[in-house]
Amino acid sequence: MAIISFIVGCYIFSRMMRMIGPMKRSSIVLSFALQAALCFISAALITFGAIPEKAGSLLPDSFIVLIPLALLSISSGGQIVVSRFLGFSELTSIVLTSAYCDFAFDEKLFTSGLSENSKRNRRAASTVMIVAGAIAGGFLTQNDDIASAIWIAGAIKMLVAAIFLFWKSEGGIRLE
């Protein structure tokens, strides 16, 4: 279910961004705002009891637990689509296995300086941030309250949308 939702999210977000214009500020802001909305809806379903506590134990008799998971998977699809349109395909924003492969595959991994291998540097930073996010998420969900972590993820996505709203269009990435 999560894989299908992820693919659907990639499809929807890629078509939406292409229709608006993938490098238009409005397209990127809208994408992150929609991703945040999907996070907020998921968190609200959990917070306000639409998804029962210990819903995972209801499987396979009830698939209600899959609703927030599907919404978050669609949001993840949007996240990776934005990274591809922005030209940062070396950044993994969802899983780490491709980043590990790219580290091992990088022939200049140990032979280039910090300023000479920006793709490696971005991969390293994204890997550190994903691991830090997983650790923070683990602390936030110690008491079985996953909703707080999802609320925070939605807030971060809204912050990213706001940053892109005011981003100056100078430099390596030119926003229209």
Buried (B, 14 or more C-beta within 10 A) or exposed (E): EEEEBBEBBBEBBBEBBEEBEBBEBBBBBBBBBBBBBBBBBBBBBBBEEEBEEEBEEEEEEEEBBBBBBBBBBBBBBBBBBBBBBBEBEBBBBEEBEBBEEBBEEBEEBEEBEEEEBEBBBBBBEBBEEBEEBEEEBEEBBEEEBBBBBBBBBBBBBBEBBEEBEEBEEEEEEEBE
